[in-house]
Amino acid sequence: MLLIKCGSCKSKIWKYQKFGKGEVLRCHKKRITKTFQIFTPKAGEKLHCSCGTAFGIDKGSYIKMIAKSFTYSGKKIQKKIVR
């Protein structure tokens, strides 16, 4: 579970379940477990923190994150490979 925070003011944005390795490029809306700020996203619009910093763009089923406008902490969930 990752805790996504604003890159400028460090306020909490949401908790997110990240599977596998790699960067956080997209946040799928189904995997956001808790939000700390109120958002009313519309497809194609930018999401802003309470301080005014844009950190993502709503793409419908997921949010495309803007690099260097957010930070995260926590542990990613590893995918199990079945052979």
Secondary structure, DSSP 8 states (H G I E B T S, - for coil): -EEEEETTT--EEEEE--BSSS---EEEGGGEEEESS-----TT-EEE-TTS-EEEEE-SSEEEE-TTSEEEEE--B------
